[in-house]
Amino acid sequence: MNRLLRTVFLTVVGLFIVAPLVVILVASVSTDEVLSGLPSGFTTRWLSEALANEQFQVGFAYSIRVAAIATAWAVVLGTSAAYAIHRFDVPGKSLLRSVFIAPLSLPRVVAGFCFFVLYASLVPAAYGTVGGVAFAHVLLLLPFVVSLVGAGLANLDPELEEAARDLGATPWQAFLRVTLPRIRVSMIIAAVFGFLTSFDEVDLSVFLMPADTTTLPVAIFLRLQQNQDPVTSAVSSLMIAGSLALTGLVALAGRRAGLFATRKERM
Amino acid sequence: MTATRRRLGLLLLAPGTAYLVLAFVSLALLLVSYSVRTEQKSTLFAPFDLATWRAALGDGYLWSTVGTTLRFGLLVTVLCVLIGYPLAWCVRGLRRPWQAGAMLFLIFSPILVSVVVRSYGWAMLLRPGGPLGGVLGSWLYHEPGVVLALVHVELPFAFFPILAAVRTLPAELSEAAADLGARRARRFWQVQLPLTTPGLLSGAQLTFTLTISAFATPALLGGGRVTVLAQSIYSDIQQLQWPHAAVQAVVLLVLTLAVLAIFGLLGRLVGPRRPL
């Protein structure tokens, strides 16, 4: 009875979680303009229309560039900060750690508004540019990088690096040869998660770009405010597929590298 | 040697800290400076003036928006905890690793999908003629639809902190309580629930702060009929009412900080208990 109840509950919650995603996937390959139940036929028309849509193409390229630049910045800034906090005798460690995590609690809309005002009144050249949007996204990604890389460093014995230095390696060599390979996995997870976060971001980005050149999710958002059509479902499907494929790839690569071995033990 | 290492550490910290200081300080200054100006032509140096604050605080519109925002925050948080708490126990109870892994990925996966896409999915499910349109037809563009979609968006953020607490709870404690004669309900209320409350609180805190600042979901599922602070800030900017937007942004920020403080206080009340 207890197990039955649990199975029913898990199934209901599972359906609740996948329902909105499934309906989009189905609508994007269904011949019906408005989906009401099971699709009456199968077509790739919407998908090819979405792929050919210039607004979406521009948005995709824009999103990719923003996410790549923001991720690169955040990984460099966040890793060096996490490394300094965990390995060096710097003052105010716990304060620093909470300062780097603090942007998580900052409402994205407030951050978006502030960056908008900053760009509009002081740096007009940044408004609507890839660099300007990416610069703002770094604020959202830094907490992930600092906490994930920090966790990786915390699991690592600092004496390994000291030994390397005692054997004559410079601090830079010791970091590159000893520490970096061992925190690589945390950095990759932080980078992938950060990339997806930046790529999918709406609440902050919507303030930073004019309506004609925007990231893909903002383009979808602005389009949805006008009307809903199967082409929007199709581009949404492609985004879902892309996110899941990227995550799947990383999970697979991680499993091969033995990434999840420790996590499984804990379960 | 230690002096050079210290200098090296500070050097490594400098770029990130400089970025955060630049972002935080300049953003805070701009936010406040805009809220105390009436000038609408977006100049930084308009004269200091509290008229925008006075007008906004005296306006019923701001208060009704704040009310809607907080109501959503409360409703979504309660619903997410009511689903997330038993969900965490169910996932803990899954014995086969692949089952637990699959369930965890299922619960985590919405985070990987854009909020816009997920909200659009709910709009499609709920719209007239849509799969749920017949049963829940009146929900789209009204509060229940917004709440439903927000619960979907925030559930993972409530679930994972709760799971962390539930998972690290040693099974021996419940067994010991059972050996001492405590029945199931009593074991739950007196052992399991109190020990997992910190996780529950941090999940609720995260859900609450994320919900009150949510923008895309209320905008897409509220259809302009339901207005939360985030939307109001956005539409003020589009209408070039920056000072009014700044006032609302400050209000949203203060609400967020208040929520963080309240949960921090609650956490301290239930946190360091005497050992059992």
Chai-1 contact restraints between the chains, C-beta under 6 A:
chainA,res_idxA,chainB,res_idxB,connection_type,confidence,min_distance_angstrom,max_distance_angstrom,comment,restraint_id
A,R6,B,C90,contact,1.0,0.0,6.0,A-B,restraint_1
A,F9,B,C90,contact,1.0,0.0,6.0,A-B,restraint_2
A,L10,B,C90,contact,1.0,0.0,6.0,A-B,restraint_3
A,V13,B,L87,contact,1.0,0.0,6.0,A-B,restraint_4
A,G14,B,L106,contact,1.0,0.0,6.0,A-B,restraint_5
A,I17,B,L106,contact,1.0,0.0,6.0,A-B,restraint_6
A,P20,B,R118,contact,1.0,0.0,6.0,A-B,restraint_7
A,P20,B,G121,contact,1.0,0.0,6.0,A-B,restraint_8
A,P20,B,W122,contact,1.0,0.0,6.0,A-B,restraint_9
A,L21,B,G121,contact,1.0,0.0,6.0,A-B,restraint_10
A,V23,B,G121,contact,1.0,0.0,6.0,A-B,restraint_11
A,V23,B,M124,contact,1.0,0.0,6.0,A-B,restraint_12
A,V23,B,L125,contact,1.0,0.0,6.0,A-B,restraint_13
A,I24,B,G121,contact,1.0,0.0,6.0,A-B,restraint_14
A,V34,B,G129,contact,1.0,0.0,6.0,A-B,restraint_15
A,S36,B,G129,contact,1.0,0.0,6.0,A-B,restraint_16
A,L77,B,P15,contact,1.0,0.0,6.0,A-B,restraint_17
A,L77,B,G16,contact,1.0,0.0,6.0,A-B,restraint_18
A,L77,B,Y19,contact,1.0,0.0,6.0,A-B,restraint_19
A,S80,B,L12,contact,1.0,0.0,6.0,A-B,restraint_20
A,A81,B,L13,contact,1.0,0.0,6.0,A-B,restraint_21
A,A81,B,G16,contact,1.0,0.0,6.0,A-B,restraint_22
A,Y83,B,L12,contact,1.0,0.0,6.0,A-B,restraint_23
A,A84,B,G9,contact,1.0,0.0,6.0,A-B,restraint_24
A,A84,B,L12,contact,1.0,0.0,6.0,A-B,restraint_25
A,A84,B,L13,contact,1.0,0.0,6.0,A-B,restraint_26
A,F88,B,R5,contact,1.0,0.0,6.0,A-B,restraint_27
A,F88,B,G9,contact,1.0,0.0,6.0,A-B,restraint_28
A,D89,B,R6,contact,1.0,0.0,6.0,A-B,restraint_29
A,V90,B,G9,contact,1.0,0.0,6.0,A-B,restraint_30
A,S105,B,T209,contact,1.0,0.0,6.0,A-B,restraint_31
A,S105,B,L260,contact,1.0,0.0,6.0,A-B,restraint_32
A,P107,B,S213,contact,1.0,0.0,6.0,A-B,restraint_33
A,P107,B,L252,contact,1.0,0.0,6.0,A-B,restraint_34
A,P107,B,T256,contact,1.0,0.0,6.0,A-B,restraint_35
A,V109,B,S213,contact,1.0,0.0,6.0,A-B,restraint_36
A,V109,B,F215,contact,1.0,0.0,6.0,A-B,restraint_37
A,V109,B,A230,contact,1.0,0.0,6.0,A-B,restraint_38
A,V109,B,I233,contact,1.0,0.0,6.0,A-B,restraint_39
A,V110,B,A249,contact,1.0,0.0,6.0,A-B,restraint_40
A,V110,B,L252,contact,1.0,0.0,6.0,A-B,restraint_41
A,V110,B,L253,contact,1.0,0.0,6.0,A-B,restraint_42
A,F113,B,I233,contact,1.0,0.0,6.0,A-B,restraint_43
A,F113,B,A249,contact,1.0,0.0,6.0,A-B,restraint_44
A,C114,B,L27,contact,1.0,0.0,6.0,A-B,restraint_45
A,C114,B,L30,contact,1.0,0.0,6.0,A-B,restraint_46
A,C114,B,L31,contact,1.0,0.0,6.0,A-B,restraint_47
A,V117,B,L30,contact,1.0,0.0,6.0,A-B,restraint_48
A,V117,B,Y34,contact,1.0,0.0,6.0,A-B,restraint_49
A,L118,B,L30,contact,1.0,0.0,6.0,A-B,restraint_50
A,S121,B,L44,contact,1.0,0.0,6.0,A-B,restraint_51
A,L139,B,A23,contact,1.0,0.0,6.0,A-B,restraint_52
A,L196,B,L112,contact,1.0,0.0,6.0,A-B,restraint_53
A,D200,B,S114,contact,1.0,0.0,6.0,A-B,restraint_54
A,V202,B,V115,contact,1.0,0.0,6.0,A-B,restraint_55
A,V202,B,V116,contact,1.0,0.0,6.0,A-B,restraint_56
A,V202,B,A216,contact,1.0,0.0,6.0,A-B,restraint_57
A,D203,B,F215,contact,1.0,0.0,6.0,A-B,restraint_58
A,P217,B,S114,contact,1.0,0.0,6.0,A-B,restraint_59
A,P217,B,V116,contact,1.0,0.0,6.0,A-B,restraint_60
A,I220,B,V116,contact,1.0,0.0,6.0,A-B,restraint_61
A,F221,B,V116,contact,1.0,0.0,6.0,A-B,restraint_62
A,F221,B,A216,contact,1.0,0.0,6.0,A-B,restraint_63
A,L224,B,Y120,contact,1.0,0.0,6.0,A-B,restraint_64
A,L224,B,L220,contact,1.0,0.0,6.0,A-B,restraint_65
A,S236,B,V117,contact,1.0,0.0,6.0,A-B,restraint_66
A,S236,B,Y120,contact,1.0,0.0,6.0,A-B,restraint_67
A,M239,B,S114,contact,1.0,0.0,6.0,A-B,restraint_68
A,M239,B,V117,contact,1.0,0.0,6.0,A-B,restraint_69
A,I240,B,V113,contact,1.0,0.0,6.0,A-B,restraint_70
A,S243,B,L112,contact,1.0,0.0,6.0,A-B,restraint_71
A,S243,B,V113,contact,1.0,0.0,6.0,A-B,restraint_72
A,T247,B,L112,contact,1.0,0.0,6.0,A-B,restraint_73
